[in-house]
Amino acid sequence: MLSYQKPLITPVRNNFADLLKGLAVLFMIQVHITEFLSTSSFQSSLAGSISMFFGGPTAAPVFLIVLGYFFAASKKTQKQKLLRGCKLIGGGFLLNLGLNASLLFLIADGKSLVNPWRFVFGVDILFAAGLSTIVMTFLEKYLKTSFIVSIILALLAVQIGNFLLLFSFEESSAAAYLAAYIGGSYSWSYFPLFPWLAYPLTGYAVYTFMHRAKATVKLSNTLIIAIYIAGLTMVTFTIGYGIATSAVLKTYYHHPVVFYLWVVCFLAVCSLPLFYLNKNFQAALPIRYIVWIGRQVTAFYVAQWLIIGNSATWLFKTQNTLLLPFWFAGVLFISTLAVYLWEKKLKFVVDNFTEYLTQNG
């Protein structure tokens, strides 16, 4: 039986969460390189499938689960949370323009005949994050009551996503571009609200259970170990399913409940060793670097997309296997440099210039 009380812990910077986000960024960079720059032969190989897998369950679901966790921990007002959601959506549109800038210039110049609107309105993860933030803001009074509510709604979100695959508008219609943000099998709908709302709700459930639910059930160390071994065994024997599902992007973007449950179990199994790694080696330089990446996750996300997205205009699926590690190292280095300069120099200049305009407007 569970009883509920106000959180006893004031949210602070969570080093472990930053480690998870930092690792997710690294996995995300490599999968974007595979998806947009590697040759078709590499993508269809076992190595390509493994690359897609490590850019699947370990990337977008991690970002969104952490988002839901800290949304639940946030003390911001409803208005502030709604504004945050709108900013994420606005940022998604700006990023679409930035990462596709070179392609859009070619289209405007008449050198490419592809449909520009599918790139301008592509439904990337920032839209899922923004829409999920808005939805959870309106649902929060119910989400607070029990972590079970969040879990039920998460399962429902995945089911709704699969249901919406049965319906579609004509892809050239305005309705299709609007519907793509909610769900459906549109080719530019990568992270629609359904099923991806399930992961922020999962993060909310984790926070609610850990900080608002006072569990009276006490598990012995032996039972905890047994549960972990059972989860590890299940993931080990079904890893082929996880890899196969992640490798087919259409299935991954619009996955069923079984895959959602598999991802949650996989991440739970992976989290325990990472927790102890962070606990015992957080002073190590590689861990500190990955944690720093996690703390600058939005800036890194934008930087790597600007590089890879615009490079893909000219080098789409042309880079052989031997070049891929160099691409990864190069994108990571340039992104690191760009984010460092932004945080230390450019952001200071922009913030002060904005403040000057506000005071002297």
Helices and strands as residue ranges (DSSP letters): E 2-4, H 15-36, H 40-43, H 46-54, H 60-73, H 78-99, H 101-108, H 117-120, H 125-143, H 147-164, H 174-179, H 193-196, H 198-207, I 208-212, E 213-215, H 221-237, H 239-247, H 249-253, H 257-281, H 285-295, H 297-315, G 321-323, H 324-341, I 342-346, H 347-359
